[in-house]
């Protein structure tokens, strides 16, 4: 492999590939369907694939500039410059002040006008950033909702149901009584939460904005905290299996 090829390969691993994330989500949906064909988690996994496709397209679209906003900014700047030019070169010759007080007043008014114009220009320049930020928040809201849906599906998957002393009530939800199946179910939930974090990171990769990065970090933190709860359950299942009679030392 020459240096150009090695450099290209290195850059490939410095950015998240949306297609790889979508492919991983699709593979996970197939795995859930094979092991739990009648579980509601299969529908959640299918929705994750659909959401991953939509979010990847949205994140890629945000990389492109919003041309109509830039054109409007350019027109506003051109009109503002024309007004300043008109006032400074034409109207200023109509009334020439010779007094020191009038001169100072004119300088102060000019500075105030330039300051306000500069603030207005900064607001216009950041309008594209605010539009993209709003679009990111809309997409992240859907992702946050899906994270809570995944969490709802693992709430009733209690390792205590594997105990021989466990007695369900009439209103108890359906339980998975096989330890391996329960651990695998919880592991699928954890994988889904991990994928949501990667989908959120696509927007931080597309929009270089501190507010967007903070929002993405919040999504990743939420998923990580819920995943931590799931792995506590998986650890309980593994510890219970090790304490069973006949378990390997």
Residue, then its C-alpha position, 0 to 999 in steps of 0.5 A: x500500500x502506497x502512502x496515498x492509499x494509507x492516508x486515504x484509509x487513515x482518513x476513512x477511520x477519522x469520520x463516522x460512516x453513516x452507511x456503516x451505522x445503517x448496516x449495523x442497525x439493519x444487521x441488529x434488526x435481523x438478529x433480534x428477529x431471528x431470536x425474538x420474532x414475536x417480541x416488541x423489541x423487533x419493531x423497535x429495532x426496525x424503527x431504529x433502522x428507519x430512523x438511522x436512514x433518515x438521520x443519516x440523510x439529514x446529517x449529510x444535508x446539513x453539511x451543505x451551505x444554505x444558499x438562500x440564506x447566504x444570498x439574503x445575507x449578501x443582499x443585506x450587506x450590499x444594501x447596507x453598504x450602499x446606504x452608508x455610501x449614499x449617506x457618506x458621499x452625498x448627504x454629508x455634503x449638503x450640510x457641512x458643520x464647522x463647530x467642534x460640538x457638531x463635529x463631535x456629535x457627528x463622530x459619535x453618531x457615526x460610531x453608534x451607527x457603525x456599531x449597530x450595523x456591525x451587530x446586525x451583520x453578526x446576527x445575519x452571519x449567524x442566521x444560517x448557524x441558528x437554522x441548522x441548529x434548530x434542524x438538529x434539535x428536531x432530529x435529536x428529539x426523535x432520537x431521544x424518544x427512541x432511546x426512552x422506548x428502548x429503555x421501556x422494553x428492558x424495564x420488565x426484564x428483571x433477573x429476579x424472574x430467573x429465581x426459583x422463588x419468583x412468583x408472578x402475579x395476575x398482572x405481571x408482564x410476560x417474562x423471559x425465563x431462560x437466562x441466556x435469552x434474557x441476557x441476549x435480549x438485554x444485550x440487544x437493548x444495549x447495542x441499540x442505545x450504543x447506535x443511537x449515540x453514533x447517530x447523534x454523533x453524525x450531527x456533531x460531525x456535520x455541524x461544527x457548533x458548540x450548542x449542537x455538540x453539547x446536545x449530542x453529548x447529552x444524547x450520548x450521556x443519556x444512552x450510556x446511563x441507560x446502558x449502564x443499568x442494562x449491564x448491571x442486569x446482565x452482570x446479575x444474570x452472569x453472577x446467578x449462573x455462576x452460583x448455580x450447582x454444577x457451574x464451572x469453577 
